[in-house]
Amino acid sequence: MLTDLFLKKQGSVIPAPQLAKVLSEVCVPLAGRRIIRLQIRDPSLETTDQLMVEFEMCLSLVFKPLRHHLQQLVAEDSNLPILWATVLQVVEKLLAPSPSETQQPSIPANLKSTMNSLTNEHLKNAIQVLLNAGVLSTEPRQPGDLTDLTWQSVHRMGVDDVTAYKLSPAANPSTSGAPAEAASPPLAPTAESAPPPPEA
């Protein structure tokens, strides 16, 4: 499986710029096109189970290499912003309401809803990872920056309230550099643990 090639040990030896380039120019767009084809109902797949297996494989190719190699992509001078923008473009095509959907034979509505839910969950997890890594912030620092582009894209996907993306525990901006949770106060000594009173 193509995704496994990026997740195995040898995937970490690929320089970050080349890794981001291959993912953004080949793998992520390819996976996106295949998902769209699946949602039109590929006649070569006879059962829903076959369709969902291939869908989840494609979805993994979009998100897993990015999350797996994020530290390397951030540490090195890579094309991470381009890669993330490509991921957003692909996901937007999958989730944004499209007038053309009604003009094509498609999978049942409940199956499309399941696919959308899985895609949205992967997207939310990726955003939380990028927030924790400092690649994104909860609010744009300037118009047109990567954070601004991200929230604009999420809105175009039909998400009116992005609070769940910004303020979930894993994505809370205070997570990085936040003070550790206060330790519980020491318990009062019990009769068994208290020292004996001094003798008269």
N, C-alpha and C positions, 0 to 999 in steps of 0.2 A: 504494500500500500504506500502511495506517495507520501502521505503524512508521516508515516513511520520513519522515512529516510531523514526527515528534518528533526525528529525527536530522539533518534538514537545518538550514541556518543559521537559518531563521526560527523553528525550535523553541526556540532559545536566548533569544529575546526574550519568551517566555512567563514571567511571574513564577513563581518557584519554588513558592509555596503553591498557585497555580492549577494548575500542572503536576502536582504531587503529587496534588492533588484529582481531576483528570481521570483520571490513571493508576489511582489506587486505587479510585475509585468506578465507573469505566466500563471502561477498556481492559483492565486486568488481569483483573477478574472475567469480562468478555466472552470474552477469550482462553481462560481456564480452562474456561468452560462449553463452548466450541467444541471444545477438546481432548477433554473427556469424551465429547462427542457423536461425535467421530472414533473414539474407542476402543470405542464401542459398534458401530461400523461404519456410517457414514453411507451409505445406499444410493445417494445422488447421486454418489458417487465410485466410478468403475468400476475403477480400478487402484490398486495399492499405491503406485505413484509419486505419483499425485495426492494420496493420503492423506498421504504423508510430506511433500510440498511444503506442504500446508496446515498440517500439524502444526508444521513448522519456522517457518512464518510466525507462527503463534500463539505459539510459544515465544519467538520474537524480541520480540514485543510485550510479553510478561511481563517480560523481563530487559533488553533492549537500551536502552530509554529511561532506565531506572534507572541503568545503568552510564554511559551517555553524559552524563547531566546530574548526576552525583553531586556534583561539585564545587560546582555551583550550588545544589543541594539542601542541601548541608552548610553552605555559606557564608551562605545566606539563611535566614530563619526560616520553614522549610517544614514540611510534614507528612510528613517522611521516615519517622519511626517508623511512622506509620499505613500509608504505602505499603509499607514492608518487611513489616509484619505481614500485609498483604493478599497480597503475593507468597507468603509462607510458607503462608498458608491455602490458596491455590490449588495450590501444589506439593504440599502435604500430601495434598490430595484426589487428586492424580494418582499419588502414590507410596505412600501408606499402604495396607496390605492392607485390602481392603473385602469383607465377606461378600456384598454385593449383586452383586459382579462375576460370581459364578457363576450368578446368576439372570437375567442379561441376555445376549443374543447379543453376542459380542465379537470383536475381531480375533484372529488367531492369537497364540499365546503368544510366539513368537520376535519378532513385530513389536511386541508390547507391551513385551517386554524391551528392544528397541532404543529405543523411545520413552522408557522409564524411564531408560536409560543416558544419553541425550541430555539429558533433564530434569535428572538428577542432576549432570551435568557443568556445565550452566549454573548450577545452584544453587551448586555448589562455587566456580565462578569469581566469582559475585556475592558470596559470603561472603568470599572472599579480598580482593576490592576493598573491601568494607566494613571488613574488618580493617585493611587498609593505610591507609584514610581515618580510622581512629579511631572509626568509628561503632559497631563491635563490638570486643570484646576476647576473648581466648582463654578467660577465666573471668569469670563474672558479678561485678560489683562489689557488687550487692545483689540479693536475691531479687526476681524479677519484672521486672528491667530487660530491655532489648532483647536483650542477649546471652543472658540466661537463657531468654527466650522462644524465641530462635533455636535454641539447643541442644535445648531440650525438643521443639520442632517437628521438628527433624532426627531425634531419637530416635523420634518417632512415625511417621516415614517409613520406619522399619525399619532405620535405621543405628545399630548398637550401638556402634561405635567411631568417634568423630568426630575422631580424631587427624589423619587426612588433611586434614580441613577446617581444623584449627587450626595445624598445624605444617608445611604445605607451604611451599616457599621463598617463594612470593608472599604467603603469609598469615602468615608468622612475625612475631609482635609486635615482635621486635627490629629488623625492617626499617626502621621509622620511627625516626629518630634514632640508628640504629646507626652506629658508626664505620665509615668506609670501609675496604674491604679493604686490608690492609697491602700497601704496595708491595713488589715483589720487591727483594731486596738488589742493589746494583750489581754487575755482573760484574767479576771480576778482570781487570786489563788484560792484553791479549795481547801477544805479541812485537811485533805490528805497531802496536798502539795505545800501548804503553808508551813513555814519554819516553826518549831515548837517555841512557846513563850519562855523567856529567861527564868531561870530558877530564882526563887526569893532568897 
